[in-house]
Amino acid sequence: MKITPLDIKGAFLIEMEEFKDNRGSFARQFCKKELQEFGIDFDIKQCNLSKNSKKGVLRGLHYQKEPYPEIKMVSCFKGKVYDVILDIRKDSPTYKKWTATELSENNGKMLYIPSGVAHGFLTLEDESYVYYQLGEFFMPEYYSGVRYNDPAFGIVWPKVGELIINERDANYELWK
């Protein structure tokens, strides 16, 4: 695994190193020992799969509030997504900063997203599947989000035609 720090404090890009031969390929997706070498102490408590049938599906930006903040590792097993993370930790040196990474079935990239960082994605292809490894159980009463187009952050999303977004995600309150 190749692990590279991102512009968001505590966030990392993880790239699987694929080994190929005449049978196909093999890559390690998770190694606690290698992650710990970068100060990442991550215990997986839940795994989720988001199946998105159409290009233009926008999910997020989501996070879970204290005392149950989520840590996530996110990858795309099928298709392609534009994945965005946004630092909403008021005491962070990268507060209100965002970064985006294209995740796809072909590039072997994953994101490690620390707690206090909101996450969302936009599908760039039909039939895009996003896999989440979570460091906390889902707690609906602590679940929240940031509006994807909030002017306080200026997130730039690719143009994909009409967005497919649920009412909750489209109508989160503007950031104060």
Chimera marker file (.cmm) of the C-alpha trace (Angstrom):
<marker_set name="trace">
<marker id="1" x="0.000" y="0.000" z="0.000" r="1" g="1" b="0" radius="0.5"/>
<marker id="2" x="1.195" y="3.490" z="-0.826" r="1" g="1" b="0" radius="0.5"/>
<marker id="3" x="-0.009" y="6.049" z="1.753" r="1" g="1" b="0" radius="0.5"/>
<marker id="4" x="0.184" y="9.793" z="1.029" r="1" g="1" b="0" radius="0.5"/>
<marker id="5" x="-0.963" y="12.643" z="3.313" r="1" g="1" b="0" radius="0.5"/>
<marker id="6" x="-3.560" y="14.995" z="1.803" r="1" g="1" b="0" radius="0.5"/>
<marker id="7" x="-4.070" y="18.739" z="2.267" r="1" g="1" b="0" radius="0.5"/>
<marker id="8" x="-6.689" y="18.028" z="4.961" r="1" g="1" b="0" radius="0.5"/>
<marker id="9" x="-5.042" y="17.412" z="8.340" r="1" g="1" b="0" radius="0.5"/>
<marker id="10" x="-5.208" y="13.697" z="9.180" r="1" g="1" b="0" radius="0.5"/>
<marker id="11" x="-6.563" y="12.622" z="5.764" r="1" g="1" b="0" radius="0.5"/>
<marker id="12" x="-4.644" y="10.249" z="3.488" r="1" g="1" b="0" radius="0.5"/>
<marker id="13" x="-4.777" y="8.907" z="-0.033" r="1" g="1" b="0" radius="0.5"/>
<marker id="14" x="-4.169" y="5.156" z="-0.012" r="1" g="1" b="0" radius="0.5"/>
<marker id="15" x="-3.223" y="3.432" z="-3.232" r="1" g="1" b="0" radius="0.5"/>
<marker id="16" x="-3.303" y="-0.315" z="-3.525" r="1" g="1" b="0" radius="0.5"/>
<marker id="17" x="-0.190" y="-1.794" z="-5.067" r="1" g="1" b="0" radius="0.5"/>
<marker id="18" x="-1.429" y="-4.376" z="-7.505" r="1" g="1" b="0" radius="0.5"/>
<marker id="19" x="0.553" y="-7.508" z="-8.308" r="1" g="1" b="0" radius="0.5"/>
<marker id="20" x="-0.335" y="-9.062" z="-11.661" r="1" g="1" b="0" radius="0.5"/>
<marker id="21" x="0.388" y="-12.385" z="-13.270" r="1" g="1" b="0" radius="0.5"/>
<marker id="22" x="-1.277" y="-14.723" z="-15.744" r="1" g="1" b="0" radius="0.5"/>
<marker id="23" x="-4.106" y="-15.459" z="-13.258" r="1" g="1" b="0" radius="0.5"/>
<marker id="24" x="-5.112" y="-11.825" z="-12.771" r="1" g="1" b="0" radius="0.5"/>
<marker id="25" x="-4.102" y="-9.539" z="-9.933" r="1" g="1" b="0" radius="0.5"/>
<marker id="26" x="-3.846" y="-9.236" z="-6.157" r="1" g="1" b="0" radius="0.5"/>
<marker id="27" x="-3.749" y="-6.135" z="-3.941" r="1" g="1" b="0" radius="0.5"/>
<marker id="28" x="-3.897" y="-5.503" z="-0.210" r="1" g="1" b="0" radius="0.5"/>
<marker id="29" x="-6.733" y="-3.120" z="0.662" r="1" g="1" b="0" radius="0.5"/>
<marker id="30" x="-6.284" y="-2.931" z="4.430" r="1" g="1" b="0" radius="0.5"/>
<marker id="31" x="-3.259" y="-3.506" z="6.675" r="1" g="1" b="0" radius="0.5"/>
<marker id="32" x="-3.476" y="-2.253" z="10.254" r="1" g="1" b="0" radius="0.5"/>
<marker id="33" x="0.314" y="-2.466" z="10.660" r="1" g="1" b="0" radius="0.5"/>
<marker id="34" x="1.047" y="-0.304" z="7.586" r="1" g="1" b="0" radius="0.5"/>
<marker id="35" x="-1.620" y="2.230" z="8.573" r="1" g="1" b="0" radius="0.5"/>
<marker id="36" x="-0.199" y="2.514" z="12.106" r="1" g="1" b="0" radius="0.5"/>
<marker id="37" x="3.173" y="3.501" z="10.603" r="1" g="1" b="0" radius="0.5"/>
<marker id="38" x="1.389" y="6.705" z="9.470" r="1" g="1" b="0" radius="0.5"/>
<marker id="39" x="-0.318" y="7.263" z="12.832" r="1" g="1" b="0" radius="0.5"/>
<marker id="40" x="-3.600" y="5.785" z="11.630" r="1" g="1" b="0" radius="0.5"/>
<marker id="41" x="-5.161" y="3.656" z="14.351" r="1" g="1" b="0" radius="0.5"/>
<marker id="42" x="-8.329" y="2.357" z="12.752" r="1" g="1" b="0" radius="0.5"/>
<marker id="43" x="-10.624" y="-0.374" z="14.022" r="1" g="1" b="0" radius="0.5"/>
<marker id="44" x="-13.332" y="-1.334" z="11.561" r="1" g="1" b="0" radius="0.5"/>
<marker id="45" x="-16.756" y="-1.523" z="13.225" r="1" g="1" b="0" radius="0.5"/>
<marker id="46" x="-19.032" y="-1.485" z="10.190" r="1" g="1" b="0" radius="0.5"/>
<marker id="47" x="-18.797" y="-1.816" z="6.399" r="1" g="1" b="0" radius="0.5"/>
<marker id="48" x="-21.308" y="-0.335" z="3.948" r="1" g="1" b="0" radius="0.5"/>
<marker id="49" x="-21.838" y="-0.532" z="0.191" r="1" g="1" b="0" radius="0.5"/>
<marker id="50" x="-23.512" y="2.280" z="-1.742" r="1" g="1" b="0" radius="0.5"/>
<marker id="51" x="-24.844" y="1.138" z="-5.126" r="1" g="1" b="0" radius="0.5"/>
<marker id="52" x="-25.593" y="4.029" z="-7.473" r="1" g="1" b="0" radius="0.5"/>
<marker id="53" x="-27.318" y="3.141" z="-10.721" r="1" g="1" b="0" radius="0.5"/>
<marker id="54" x="-26.925" y="6.440" z="-12.570" r="1" g="1" b="0" radius="0.5"/>
<marker id="55" x="-24.250" y="8.981" z="-13.422" r="1" g="1" b="0" radius="0.5"/>
<marker id="56" x="-24.943" y="12.224" z="-11.517" r="1" g="1" b="0" radius="0.5"/>
<marker id="57" x="-25.889" y="10.755" z="-8.131" r="1" g="1" b="0" radius="0.5"/>
<marker id="58" x="-24.642" y="13.091" z="-5.417" r="1" g="1" b="0" radius="0.5"/>
<marker id="59" x="-24.482" y="11.789" z="-1.846" r="1" g="1" b="0" radius="0.5"/>
<marker id="60" x="-23.358" y="13.937" z="1.039" r="1" g="1" b="0" radius="0.5"/>
<marker id="61" x="-21.603" y="15.698" z="2.475" r="1" g="1" b="0" radius="0.5"/>
<marker id="62" x="-22.130" y="13.546" z="5.595" r="1" g="1" b="0" radius="0.5"/>
<marker id="63" x="-20.547" y="13.229" z="9.013" r="1" g="1" b="0" radius="0.5"/>
<marker id="64" x="-21.410" y="11.956" z="12.466" r="1" g="1" b="0" radius="0.5"/>
<marker id="65" x="-21.287" y="14.312" z="15.466" r="1" g="1" b="0" radius="0.5"/>
<marker id="66" x="-19.594" y="13.844" z="18.835" r="1" g="1" b="0" radius="0.5"/>
<marker id="67" x="-19.520" y="11.661" z="20.838" r="1" g="1" b="0" radius="0.5"/>
<marker id="68" x="-19.697" y="9.180" z="17.923" r="1" g="1" b="0" radius="0.5"/>
<marker id="69" x="-17.677" y="10.744" z="15.095" r="1" g="1" b="0" radius="0.5"/>
<marker id="70" x="-16.935" y="8.490" z="12.155" r="1" g="1" b="0" radius="0.5"/>
<marker id="71" x="-13.587" y="7.593" z="10.706" r="1" g="1" b="0" radius="0.5"/>
<marker id="72" x="-13.923" y="6.237" z="7.168" r="1" g="1" b="0" radius="0.5"/>
<marker id="73" x="-11.943" y="4.452" z="4.512" r="1" g="1" b="0" radius="0.5"/>
<marker id="74" x="-13.711" y="4.807" z="1.173" r="1" g="1" b="0" radius="0.5"/>
<marker id="75" x="-13.076" y="3.113" z="-2.164" r="1" g="1" b="0" radius="0.5"/>
<marker id="76" x="-14.925" y="2.571" z="-5.434" r="1" g="1" b="0" radius="0.5"/>
<marker id="77" x="-15.286" y="-1.074" z="-6.461" r="1" g="1" b="0" radius="0.5"/>
<marker id="78" x="-17.209" y="-0.457" z="-9.670" r="1" g="1" b="0" radius="0.5"/>
<marker id="79" x="-17.549" y="2.620" z="-11.861" r="1" g="1" b="0" radius="0.5"/>
<marker id="80" x="-16.067" y="6.013" z="-11.010" r="1" g="1" b="0" radius="0.5"/>
<marker id="81" x="-16.810" y="8.768" z="-8.480" r="1" g="1" b="0" radius="0.5"/>
<marker id="82" x="-15.574" y="12.267" z="-7.651" r="1" g="1" b="0" radius="0.5"/>
<marker id="83" x="-15.032" y="11.985" z="-3.919" r="1" g="1" b="0" radius="0.5"/>
<marker id="84" x="-14.922" y="15.116" z="-1.742" r="1" g="1" b="0" radius="0.5"/>
<marker id="85" x="-13.814" y="15.591" z="1.851" r="1" g="1" b="0" radius="0.5"/>
<marker id="86" x="-14.323" y="18.808" z="3.813" r="1" g="1" b="0" radius="0.5"/>
<marker id="87" x="-12.689" y="19.724" z="7.128" r="1" g="1" b="0" radius="0.5"/>
<marker id="88" x="-15.375" y="21.027" z="9.519" r="1" g="1" b="0" radius="0.5"/>
<marker id="89" x="-13.229" y="20.822" z="12.681" r="1" g="1" b="0" radius="0.5"/>
<marker id="90" x="-13.182" y="24.402" z="13.984" r="1" g="1" b="0" radius="0.5"/>
<marker id="91" x="-9.875" y="23.859" z="15.811" r="1" g="1" b="0" radius="0.5"/>
<marker id="92" x="-8.139" y="22.373" z="12.744" r="1" g="1" b="0" radius="0.5"/>
<marker id="93" x="-5.490" y="24.263" z="10.755" r="1" g="1" b="0" radius="0.5"/>
<marker id="94" x="-7.309" y="23.086" z="7.607" r="1" g="1" b="0" radius="0.5"/>
<marker id="95" x="-10.790" y="24.149" z="8.787" r="1" g="1" b="0" radius="0.5"/>
<marker id="96" x="-13.180" y="24.784" z="5.860" r="1" g="1" b="0" radius="0.5"/>
<marker id="97" x="-10.678" y="23.377" z="3.367" r="1" g="1" b="0" radius="0.5"/>
<marker id="98" x="-11.801" y="20.692" z="0.938" r="1" g="1" b="0" radius="0.5"/>
<marker id="99" x="-10.087" y="18.316" z="-1.436" r="1" g="1" b="0" radius="0.5"/>
<marker id="100" x="-11.352" y="15.903" z="-4.064" r="1" g="1" b="0" radius="0.5"/>
<marker id="101" x="-10.067" y="12.642" z="-5.488" r="1" g="1" b="0" radius="0.5"/>
<marker id="102" x="-11.350" y="10.501" z="-8.303" r="1" g="1" b="0" radius="0.5"/>
<marker id="103" x="-11.908" y="6.953" z="-7.083" r="1" g="1" b="0" radius="0.5"/>
<marker id="104" x="-12.560" y="4.175" z="-9.567" r="1" g="1" b="0" radius="0.5"/>
<marker id="105" x="-12.489" y="0.454" z="-10.051" r="1" g="1" b="0" radius="0.5"/>
<marker id="106" x="-9.377" y="0.933" z="-12.186" r="1" g="1" b="0" radius="0.5"/>
<marker id="107" x="-7.154" y="3.269" z="-10.167" r="1" g="1" b="0" radius="0.5"/>
<marker id="108" x="-6.964" y="1.392" z="-6.831" r="1" g="1" b="0" radius="0.5"/>
<marker id="109" x="-7.254" y="4.587" z="-4.780" r="1" g="1" b="0" radius="0.5"/>
<marker id="110" x="-8.927" y="4.905" z="-1.383" r="1" g="1" b="0" radius="0.5"/>
<marker id="111" x="-9.419" y="7.765" z="1.045" r="1" g="1" b="0" radius="0.5"/>
<marker id="112" x="-8.805" y="7.654" z="4.776" r="1" g="1" b="0" radius="0.5"/>
<marker id="113" x="-11.119" y="10.281" z="6.270" r="1" g="1" b="0" radius="0.5"/>
<marker id="114" x="-10.544" y="11.299" z="9.907" r="1" g="1" b="0" radius="0.5"/>
<marker id="115" x="-13.359" y="12.150" z="12.313" r="1" g="1" b="0" radius="0.5"/>
<marker id="116" x="-14.716" y="15.676" z="11.997" r="1" g="1" b="0" radius="0.5"/>
<marker id="117" x="-14.310" y="15.660" z="8.228" r="1" g="1" b="0" radius="0.5"/>
<marker id="118" x="-17.463" y="15.579" z="6.088" r="1" g="1" b="0" radius="0.5"/>
<marker id="119" x="-17.610" y="13.274" z="3.081" r="1" g="1" b="0" radius="0.5"/>
<marker id="120" x="-19.592" y="13.100" z="-0.136" r="1" g="1" b="0" radius="0.5"/>
<marker id="121" x="-19.305" y="11.912" z="-3.699" r="1" g="1" b="0" radius="0.5"/>
<marker id="122" x="-20.692" y="12.403" z="-7.187" r="1" g="1" b="0" radius="0.5"/>
<marker id="123" x="-20.971" y="9.442" z="-9.549" r="1" g="1" b="0" radius="0.5"/>
<marker id="124" x="-19.205" y="9.962" z="-12.873" r="1" g="1" b="0" radius="0.5"/>
<marker id="125" x="-20.479" y="6.728" z="-14.411" r="1" g="1" b="0" radius="0.5"/>
<marker id="126" x="-23.607" y="4.590" z="-14.262" r="1" g="1" b="0" radius="0.5"/>
<marker id="127" x="-23.382" y="1.618" z="-11.888" r="1" g="1" b="0" radius="0.5"/>
<marker id="128" x="-20.836" y="3.103" z="-9.473" r="1" g="1" b="0" radius="0.5"/>
<marker id="129" x="-20.399" y="1.211" z="-6.191" r="1" g="1" b="0" radius="0.5"/>
<marker id="130" x="-18.731" y="2.871" z="-3.204" r="1" g="1" b="0" radius="0.5"/>
<marker id="131" x="-17.444" y="0.759" z="-0.310" r="1" g="1" b="0" radius="0.5"/>
<marker id="132" x="-17.077" y="2.244" z="3.183" r="1" g="1" b="0" radius="0.5"/>
<marker id="133" x="-15.119" y="0.846" z="6.108" r="1" g="1" b="0" radius="0.5"/>
<marker id="134" x="-16.234" y="2.702" z="9.245" r="1" g="1" b="0" radius="0.5"/>
<marker id="135" x="-14.567" y="3.161" z="12.606" r="1" g="1" b="0" radius="0.5"/>
<marker id="136" x="-17.882" y="3.825" z="14.386" r="1" g="1" b="0" radius="0.5"/>
<marker id="137" x="-21.341" y="2.328" z="14.340" r="1" g="1" b="0" radius="0.5"/>
<marker id="138" x="-24.087" y="4.304" z="12.604" r="1" g="1" b="0" radius="0.5"/>
<marker id="139" x="-25.891" y="6.457" z="15.176" r="1" g="1" b="0" radius="0.5"/>
<marker id="140" x="-28.816" y="8.165" z="13.392" r="1" g="1" b="0" radius="0.5"/>
<marker id="141" x="-29.353" y="10.722" z="16.157" r="1" g="1" b="0" radius="0.5"/>
<marker id="142" x="-25.762" y="12.004" z="15.630" r="1" g="1" b="0" radius="0.5"/>
<marker id="143" x="-25.840" y="11.866" z="11.831" r="1" g="1" b="0" radius="0.5"/>
<marker id="144" x="-25.626" y="15.192" z="10.022" r="1" g="1" b="0" radius="0.5"/>
<marker id="145" x="-24.440" y="16.871" z="6.869" r="1" g="1" b="0" radius="0.5"/>
<marker id="146" x="-23.207" y="19.907" z="5.029" r="1" g="1" b="0" radius="0.5"/>
<marker id="147" x="-24.922" y="21.184" z="1.888" r="1" g="1" b="0" radius="0.5"/>
<marker id="148" x="-22.908" y="20.182" z="-1.188" r="1" g="1" b="0" radius="0.5"/>
<marker id="149" x="-23.140" y="23.678" z="-2.716" r="1" g="1" b="0" radius="0.5"/>
<marker id="150" x="-22.720" y="25.793" z="0.430" r="1" g="1" b="0" radius="0.5"/>
<marker id="151" x="-20.956" y="29.026" z="-0.621" r="1" g="1" b="0" radius="0.5"/>
<marker id="152" x="-18.974" y="28.997" z="2.664" r="1" g="1" b="0" radius="0.5"/>
<marker id="153" x="-16.771" y="26.260" z="1.164" r="1" g="1" b="0" radius="0.5"/>
<marker id="154" x="-16.814" y="26.823" z="-2.608" r="1" g="1" b="0" radius="0.5"/>
<marker id="155" x="-16.604" y="23.151" z="-3.522" r="1" g="1" b="0" radius="0.5"/>
<marker id="156" x="-16.217" y="22.700" z="-7.267" r="1" g="1" b="0" radius="0.5"/>
<marker id="157" x="-18.103" y="19.690" z="-8.617" r="1" g="1" b="0" radius="0.5"/>
<marker id="158" x="-17.713" y="18.312" z="-12.148" r="1" g="1" b="0" radius="0.5"/>
<marker id="159" x="-20.520" y="18.990" z="-14.614" r="1" g="1" b="0" radius="0.5"/>
<marker id="160" x="-22.418" y="15.757" z="-15.209" r="1" g="1" b="0" radius="0.5"/>
<marker id="161" x="-25.839" y="16.957" z="-16.312" r="1" g="1" b="0" radius="0.5"/>
<marker id="162" x="-28.787" y="16.808" z="-13.945" r="1" g="1" b="0" radius="0.5"/>
<marker id="163" x="-27.948" y="15.883" z="-10.345" r="1" g="1" b="0" radius="0.5"/>
<marker id="164" x="-29.766" y="13.060" z="-8.596" r="1" g="1" b="0" radius="0.5"/>
<marker id="165" x="-29.804" y="14.061" z="-4.927" r="1" g="1" b="0" radius="0.5"/>
<marker id="166" x="-32.190" y="13.313" z="-2.081" r="1" g="1" b="0" radius="0.5"/>
<marker id="167" x="-34.141" y="16.066" z="-0.338" r="1" g="1" b="0" radius="0.5"/>
<marker id="168" x="-32.169" y="15.854" z="2.905" r="1" g="1" b="0" radius="0.5"/>
<marker id="169" x="-28.779" y="16.295" z="1.209" r="1" g="1" b="0" radius="0.5"/>
<marker id="170" x="-30.060" y="19.136" z="-1.005" r="1" g="1" b="0" radius="0.5"/>
<marker id="171" x="-31.465" y="21.065" z="1.938" r="1" g="1" b="0" radius="0.5"/>
<marker id="172" x="-28.952" y="20.965" z="4.787" r="1" g="1" b="0" radius="0.5"/>
<marker id="173" x="-28.740" y="24.376" z="6.461" r="1" g="1" b="0" radius="0.5"/>
<marker id="174" x="-25.995" y="26.707" z="5.283" r="1" g="1" b="0" radius="0.5"/>
<marker id="175" x="-22.834" y="26.660" z="7.411" r="1" g="1" b="0" radius="0.5"/>
<marker id="176" x="-22.648" y="29.235" z="10.181" r="1" g="1" b="0" radius="0.5"/>
<link id1="1" id2="2" r="1" g="1" b="0" radius="0.2"/>
<link id1="2" id2="3" r="1" g="1" b="0" radius="0.2"/>
<link id1="3" id2="4" r="1" g="1" b="0" radius="0.2"/>
<link id1="4" id2="5" r="1" g="1" b="0" radius="0.2"/>
<link id1="5" id2="6" r="1" g="1" b="0" radius="0.2"/>
<link id1="6" id2="7" r="1" g="1" b="0" radius="0.2"/>
<link id1="7" id2="8" r="1" g="1" b="0" radius="0.2"/>
<link id1="8" id2="9" r="1" g="1" b="0" radius="0.2"/>
<link id1="9" id2="10" r="1" g="1" b="0" radius="0.2"/>
<link id1="10" id2="11" r="1" g="1" b="0" radius="0.2"/>
<link id1="11" id2="12" r="1" g="1" b="0" radius="0.2"/>
<link id1="12" id2="13" r="1" g="1" b="0" radius="0.2"/>
<link id1="13" id2="14" r="1" g="1" b="0" radius="0.2"/>
<link id1="14" id2="15" r="1" g="1" b="0" radius="0.2"/>
<link id1="15" id2="16" r="1" g="1" b="0" radius="0.2"/>
<link id1="16" id2="17" r="1" g="1" b="0" radius="0.2"/>
<link id1="17" id2="18" r="1" g="1" b="0" radius="0.2"/>
<link id1="18" id2="19" r="1" g="1" b="0" radius="0.2"/>
<link id1="19" id2="20" r="1" g="1" b="0" radius="0.2"/>
<link id1="20" id2="21" r="1" g="1" b="0" radius="0.2"/>
<link id1="21" id2="22" r="1" g="1" b="0" radius="0.2"/>
<link id1="22" id2="23" r="1" g="1" b="0" radius="0.2"/>
<link id1="23" id2="24" r="1" g="1" b="0" radius="0.2"/>
<link id1="24" id2="25" r="1" g="1" b="0" radius="0.2"/>
<link id1="25" id2="26" r="1" g="1" b="0" radius="0.2"/>
<link id1="26" id2="27" r="1" g="1" b="0" radius="0.2"/>
<link id1="27" id2="28" r="1" g="1" b="0" radius="0.2"/>
<link id1="28" id2="29" r="1" g="1" b="0" radius="0.2"/>
<link id1="29" id2="30" r="1" g="1" b="0" radius="0.2"/>
<link id1="30" id2="31" r="1" g="1" b="0" radius="0.2"/>
<link id1="31" id2="32" r="1" g="1" b="0" radius="0.2"/>
<link id1="32" id2="33" r="1" g="1" b="0" radius="0.2"/>
<link id1="33" id2="34" r="1" g="1" b="0" radius="0.2"/>
<link id1="34" id2="35" r="1" g="1" b="0" radius="0.2"/>
<link id1="35" id2="36" r="1" g="1" b="0" radius="0.2"/>
<link id1="36" id2="37" r="1" g="1" b="0" radius="0.2"/>
<link id1="37" id2="38" r="1" g="1" b="0" radius="0.2"/>
<link id1="38" id2="39" r="1" g="1" b="0" radius="0.2"/>
<link id1="39" id2="40" r="1" g="1" b="0" radius="0.2"/>
<link id1="40" id2="41" r="1" g="1" b="0" radius="0.2"/>
<link id1="41" id2="42" r="1" g="1" b="0" radius="0.2"/>
<link id1="42" id2="43" r="1" g="1" b="0" radius="0.2"/>
<link id1="43" id2="44" r="1" g="1" b="0" radius="0.2"/>
<link id1="44" id2="45" r="1" g="1" b="0" radius="0.2"/>
<link id1="45" id2="46" r="1" g="1" b="0" radius="0.2"/>
<link id1="46" id2="47" r="1" g="1" b="0" radius="0.2"/>
<link id1="47" id2="48" r="1" g="1" b="0" radius="0.2"/>
<link id1="48" id2="49" r="1" g="1" b="0" radius="0.2"/>
<link id1="49" id2="50" r="1" g="1" b="0" radius="0.2"/>
<link id1="50" id2="51" r="1" g="1" b="0" radius="0.2"/>
<link id1="51" id2="52" r="1" g="1" b="0" radius="0.2"/>
<link id1="52" id2="53" r="1" g="1" b="0" radius="0.2"/>
<link id1="53" id2="54" r="1" g="1" b="0" radius="0.2"/>
<link id1="54" id2="55" r="1" g="1" b="0" radius="0.2"/>
<link id1="55" id2="56" r="1" g="1" b="0" radius="0.2"/>
<link id1="56" id2="57" r="1" g="1" b="0" radius="0.2"/>
<link id1="57" id2="58" r="1" g="1" b="0" radius="0.2"/>
<link id1="58" id2="59" r="1" g="1" b="0" radius="0.2"/>
<link id1="59" id2="60" r="1" g="1" b="0" radius="0.2"/>
<link id1="60" id2="61" r="1" g="1" b="0" radius="0.2"/>
<link id1="61" id2="62" r="1" g="1" b="0" radius="0.2"/>
<link id1="62" id2="63" r="1" g="1" b="0" radius="0.2"/>
<link id1="63" id2="64" r="1" g="1" b="0" radius="0.2"/>
<link id1="64" id2="65" r="1" g="1" b="0" radius="0.2"/>
<link id1="65" id2="66" r="1" g="1" b="0" radius="0.2"/>
<link id1="66" id2="67" r="1" g="1" b="0" radius="0.2"/>
<link id1="67" id2="68" r="1" g="1" b="0" radius="0.2"/>
<link id1="68" id2="69" r="1" g="1" b="0" radius="0.2"/>
<link id1="69" id2="70" r="1" g="1" b="0" radius="0.2"/>
<link id1="70" id2="71" r="1" g="1" b="0" radius="0.2"/>
<link id1="71" id2="72" r="1" g="1" b="0" radius="0.2"/>
<link id1="72" id2="73" r="1" g="1" b="0" radius="0.2"/>
<link id1="73" id2="74" r="1" g="1" b="0" radius="0.2"/>
<link id1="74" id2="75" r="1" g="1" b="0" radius="0.2"/>
<link id1="75" id2="76" r="1" g="1" b="0" radius="0.2"/>
<link id1="76" id2="77" r="1" g="1" b="0" radius="0.2"/>
<link id1="77" id2="78" r="1" g="1" b="0" radius="0.2"/>
<link id1="78" id2="79" r="1" g="1" b="0" radius="0.2"/>
<link id1="79" id2="80" r="1" g="1" b="0" radius="0.2"/>
<link id1="80" id2="81" r="1" g="1" b="0" radius="0.2"/>
<link id1="81" id2="82" r="1" g="1" b="0" radius="0.2"/>
<link id1="82" id2="83" r="1" g="1" b="0" radius="0.2"/>
<link id1="83" id2="84" r="1" g="1" b="0" radius="0.2"/>
<link id1="84" id2="85" r="1" g="1" b="0" radius="0.2"/>
<link id1="85" id2="86" r="1" g="1" b="0" radius="0.2"/>
<link id1="86" id2="87" r="1" g="1" b="0" radius="0.2"/>
<link id1="87" id2="88" r="1" g="1" b="0" radius="0.2"/>
<link id1="88" id2="89" r="1" g="1" b="0" radius="0.2"/>
<link id1="89" id2="90" r="1" g="1" b="0" radius="0.2"/>
<link id1="90" id2="91" r="1" g="1" b="0" radius="0.2"/>
<link id1="91" id2="92" r="1" g="1" b="0" radius="0.2"/>
<link id1="92" id2="93" r="1" g="1" b="0" radius="0.2"/>
<link id1="93" id2="94" r="1" g="1" b="0" radius="0.2"/>
<link id1="94" id2="95" r="1" g="1" b="0" radius="0.2"/>
<link id1="95" id2="96" r="1" g="1" b="0" radius="0.2"/>
<link id1="96" id2="97" r="1" g="1" b="0" radius="0.2"/>
<link id1="97" id2="98" r="1" g="1" b="0" radius="0.2"/>
<link id1="98" id2="99" r="1" g="1" b="0" radius="0.2"/>
<link id1="99" id2="100" r="1" g="1" b="0" radius="0.2"/>
<link id1="100" id2="101" r="1" g="1" b="0" radius="0.2"/>
<link id1="101" id2="102" r="1" g="1" b="0" radius="0.2"/>
<link id1="102" id2="103" r="1" g="1" b="0" radius="0.2"/>
<link id1="103" id2="104" r="1" g="1" b="0" radius="0.2"/>
<link id1="104" id2="105" r="1" g="1" b="0" radius="0.2"/>
<link id1="105" id2="106" r="1" g="1" b="0" radius="0.2"/>
<link id1="106" id2="107" r="1" g="1" b="0" radius="0.2"/>
<link id1="107" id2="108" r="1" g="1" b="0" radius="0.2"/>
<link id1="108" id2="109" r="1" g="1" b="0" radius="0.2"/>
<link id1="109" id2="110" r="1" g="1" b="0" radius="0.2"/>
<link id1="110" id2="111" r="1" g="1" b="0" radius="0.2"/>
<link id1="111" id2="112" r="1" g="1" b="0" radius="0.2"/>
<link id1="112" id2="113" r="1" g="1" b="0" radius="0.2"/>
<link id1="113" id2="114" r="1" g="1" b="0" radius="0.2"/>
<link id1="114" id2="115" r="1" g="1" b="0" radius="0.2"/>
<link id1="115" id2="116" r="1" g="1" b="0" radius="0.2"/>
<link id1="116" id2="117" r="1" g="1" b="0" radius="0.2"/>
<link id1="117" id2="118" r="1" g="1" b="0" radius="0.2"/>
<link id1="118" id2="119" r="1" g="1" b="0" radius="0.2"/>
<link id1="119" id2="120" r="1" g="1" b="0" radius="0.2"/>
<link id1="120" id2="121" r="1" g="1" b="0" radius="0.2"/>
<link id1="121" id2="122" r="1" g="1" b="0" radius="0.2"/>
<link id1="122" id2="123" r="1" g="1" b="0" radius="0.2"/>
<link id1="123" id2="124" r="1" g="1" b="0" radius="0.2"/>
<link id1="124" id2="125" r="1" g="1" b="0" radius="0.2"/>
<link id1="125" id2="126" r="1" g="1" b="0" radius="0.2"/>
<link id1="126" id2="127" r="1" g="1" b="0" radius="0.2"/>
<link id1="127" id2="128" r="1" g="1" b="0" radius="0.2"/>
<link id1="128" id2="129" r="1" g="1" b="0" radius="0.2"/>
<link id1="129" id2="130" r="1" g="1" b="0" radius="0.2"/>
<link id1="130" id2="131" r="1" g="1" b="0" radius="0.2"/>
<link id1="131" id2="132" r="1" g="1" b="0" radius="0.2"/>
<link id1="132" id2="133" r="1" g="1" b="0" radius="0.2"/>
<link id1="133" id2="134" r="1" g="1" b="0" radius="0.2"/>
<link id1="134" id2="135" r="1" g="1" b="0" radius="0.2"/>
<link id1="135" id2="136" r="1" g="1" b="0" radius="0.2"/>
<link id1="136" id2="137" r="1" g="1" b="0" radius="0.2"/>
<link id1="137" id2="138" r="1" g="1" b="0" radius="0.2"/>
<link id1="138" id2="139" r="1" g="1" b="0" radius="0.2"/>
<link id1="139" id2="140" r="1" g="1" b="0" radius="0.2"/>
<link id1="140" id2="141" r="1" g="1" b="0" radius="0.2"/>
<link id1="141" id2="142" r="1" g="1" b="0" radius="0.2"/>
<link id1="142" id2="143" r="1" g="1" b="0" radius="0.2"/>
<link id1="143" id2="144" r="1" g="1" b="0" radius="0.2"/>
<link id1="144" id2="145" r="1" g="1" b="0" radius="0.2"/>
<link id1="145" id2="146" r="1" g="1" b="0" radius="0.2"/>
<link id1="146" id2="147" r="1" g="1" b="0" radius="0.2"/>
<link id1="147" id2="148" r="1" g="1" b="0" radius="0.2"/>
<link id1="148" id2="149" r="1" g="1" b="0" radius="0.2"/>
<link id1="149" id2="150" r="1" g="1" b="0" radius="0.2"/>
<link id1="150" id2="151" r="1" g="1" b="0" radius="0.2"/>
<link id1="151" id2="152" r="1" g="1" b="0" radius="0.2"/>
<link id1="152" id2="153" r="1" g="1" b="0" radius="0.2"/>
<link id1="153" id2="154" r="1" g="1" b="0" radius="0.2"/>
<link id1="154" id2="155" r="1" g="1" b="0" radius="0.2"/>
<link id1="155" id2="156" r="1" g="1" b="0" radius="0.2"/>
<link id1="156" id2="157" r="1" g="1" b="0" radius="0.2"/>
<link id1="157" id2="158" r="1" g="1" b="0" radius="0.2"/>
<link id1="158" id2="159" r="1" g="1" b="0" radius="0.2"/>
<link id1="159" id2="160" r="1" g="1" b="0" radius="0.2"/>
<link id1="160" id2="161" r="1" g="1" b="0" radius="0.2"/>
<link id1="161" id2="162" r="1" g="1" b="0" radius="0.2"/>
<link id1="162" id2="163" r="1" g="1" b="0" radius="0.2"/>
<link id1="163" id2="164" r="1" g="1" b="0" radius="0.2"/>
<link id1="164" id2="165" r="1" g="1" b="0" radius="0.2"/>
<link id1="165" id2="166" r="1" g="1" b="0" radius="0.2"/>
<link id1="166" id2="167" r="1" g="1" b="0" radius="0.2"/>
<link id1="167" id2="168" r="1" g="1" b="0" radius="0.2"/>
<link id1="168" id2="169" r="1" g="1" b="0" radius="0.2"/>
<link id1="169" id2="170" r="1" g="1" b="0" radius="0.2"/>
<link id1="170" id2="171" r="1" g="1" b="0" radius="0.2"/>
<link id1="171" id2="172" r="1" g="1" b="0" radius="0.2"/>
<link id1="172" id2="173" r="1" g="1" b="0" radius="0.2"/>
<link id1="173" id2="174" r="1" g="1" b="0" radius="0.2"/>
<link id1="174" id2="175" r="1" g="1" b="0" radius="0.2"/>
<link id1="175" id2="176" r="1" g="1" b="0" radius="0.2"/>
</marker_set>
